[in-house]
Amino acid sequence: MSPQRTTVVFDLGGVLIDWNPRHLYRSLFDGDEAAMEEFLATVVTPEWNRAQDAGRSFVDGCAQLRAKHPTKAHLIDAYPARFQETLKGPIEGSVAILDELRRRGTPIYALTNWSHETFPPALERFEFLRWFLGILVSGEVGLVKPDPRIFRLLLDRFAIDAASAVFIDDNPRNAAAATALGIHGIHFTTPAALRRELEDLRLL
């Protein structure tokens, strides 16, 4: 018999918040999608951003990129300066689920890959981020998903039993990493699909 899951841990970007650097760069590239995609594939890449999520400062990260791509300095510096524009807004269906869990008294936590520099303004902007009993931010601890150590730190810091926990992430690798540690990992695709999975787990 599978264990009863009683605690829910959310990823933030891509699950509760519509984060995408394209929200910012479409305006900077005047709608030139091909040029924007090349820039995001070769300059401000996911790997580069991941280093800030792991704790590197944007001062250092941007300096390294400017040295390699001096003609794109203004586009590089726009990333931290206008980071809030990469956050289009809440994913309303997911926030509704979060609110329902909160009202039911379900313990809710967050585990996010996010820079320690850009997270505080988001915490101020989105009220629902203050609903969590605890949030573990990768940039504050120097570990990023799917590293098992960040999941173990989450469990230890907030005294969460892996066998009682559900973890929701839009990256399937992160959901799989949680599952490998005994957490019930859910790969998020849509709020409707998430609701069905949580209903199956008798959480909604």
N, C-alpha and C positions, 0 to 999 in steps of 0.2 A: 504494500500500500504506500502510495507516495505521501510525503509529509505535507501537512497543512502549511501553506504559505501565508504569512501574516504581515510582512514588512515589504514595502515597495521602494526601490531605489531607481531614480530617473537620471538618465543623461539629460543634458539641457539643449545644446545646439542640435537642431534637426529633429528633436522630439517635442520640446516645449517652446522653443524659440526658433523662428525661421532665420537661421544664420546662413549666409552665403556671401563670399567676397564679391560675387557678381552684382549684388545689389548696389555696391559702391562703384565698382569699376565700369559698369555700363554707362554711367554718366561721364566718367573720365575718358572713356574711349568713344564718346559721341555715337554710340550705337554700333560701332565696328566690332561685331561679335568675333570675327576671326582674329583680329589683332588682340582683343581682350583674352581670348582663349589661349593664344600663344604666350602672352605675358604670364598668365596664371599657370601655364604648363612649364615655363622655362625660367621665370624670375621669382615671383611671389608664389612659390609652389606649396603644396600641402606639407612636404618635408621641411621646408623652411619654417612654415608656421608652427609645425609640430615642435620645433626647438624652443620657440617661445612658450608653447604649452608646457614644455618640460622645465621651464624656469629661466631660459635665457632672456636678457633684457631686449627690448625693441631697439634701444640705442645701439647695442652690439649687432643685433640681427640686421638692422637696416644699413649699418656701416659696411658690413660684409657684402651686402647686395650692391650698394652704391659703388663699391670698389670694382665689382665685376661688370656692372651695368650703369656707368656714369650718366648716360643719356636718358636713363629712366629714373633718375633720382627723385623727381617730383612724384612719380607714380608709386615708388617704393615708400616714400615718407608719408604718403596719404593713408597707407594702411593703418598704422597706429593712430595717426592724427584724426582720422575720420572713421575709426573702427565702429562707432555706433551706427554708421550707415550700412554696415554689413549685417546688422540685425534688423530685419524688416519689421518684425513684431512677433507677438505670441502666435503659436499654433493653437487656435481657439479650442478645437475639439480635444486636444490633449490637456489643455489647462482645465477644461470642464471635468475631465476624468480625475485630474489631480485634486480639484476642489471636492469632488464627490468622495474620493478616498479620505481626504482631510475631515470632511463632515462626518464620515463614518468612524472616525477615530483611529484610522489605520496609520501606523508609524510610517512616515515618508521622509526619504533622504535623497540627496543628489550626489552624483559622482560625475565630474566633468573634466574633459581636456580643455583647459582655458588658461590663458596667460594671467598671472597674478596682477599685471598692470591694467588689463582691460576688463577684468571681471568686476571690480568695485562699481564702476558706472552702471553696468548692467544690473547689479544688485539694487541700485537706487532706482533704476528705470522700471523694472518689472516687479510689481508688488508681490506676485505669487512666489517669487524666489524666497520671500521671507516666511512662507508657510512651512518650509522644511524644518525638521528637527535638527538637521545638520547637513552641511555641504562640504564635500572634499574637492578642492580645486587643484588640479595637477600642477599648475605653475607654482603653487605655494609649497608643494612637497617634493618637487623634482622627479616625479614619476608620471608616466602617461599610460593610459589604456592602449593596448591590451596587456600590459605588463602585469602578471599575477600579483606582484608586490603591492600595487595600488589597490587592488581588491582586498588583499589581506589587511592593508592599513585601514581601509574603510570599515571592515568588519571589526577590527580591534578598537579603532577610535570610538565608534558609536555602539560598541557591544552588541553587534548584530550577529545572530546565528545564521550561518550560510543556509542551513536546511530550511529556514523559515522565510528566506528572502527571495524576492523577485527583482531582477535588474532589467531595465528597458533601455535599449540603445539603437540608434539608426545604423550603426556600423555592425555588420554581422560578426566580424572578428571579435569585437568587444563583447557582444552577447555570448559568443562561444567561449571566450576566456572566463566569463563569469560562470557559465555552466560547468566548465572543467573544475571549478572549485566547489561545486555542490550548490551553487545558487541557481535559481531557475532563470536562465537568460531568455529574453524576448527580443527578437529583431524587429524593431519598429518600422512599419511601412506607412500606415495611416491610423488616425484616431479610431476609426470604426473597427479596424482589425485588432487594435490594441484592446478596445472595449470587449470584444468577443473573447480574447485570450484571458483577460482578467475575470470575466464572467465564468469562464471554464474553471478558473482557479478559485472560484467562489469569493473573490475579492470585491466584486461589484454585484 
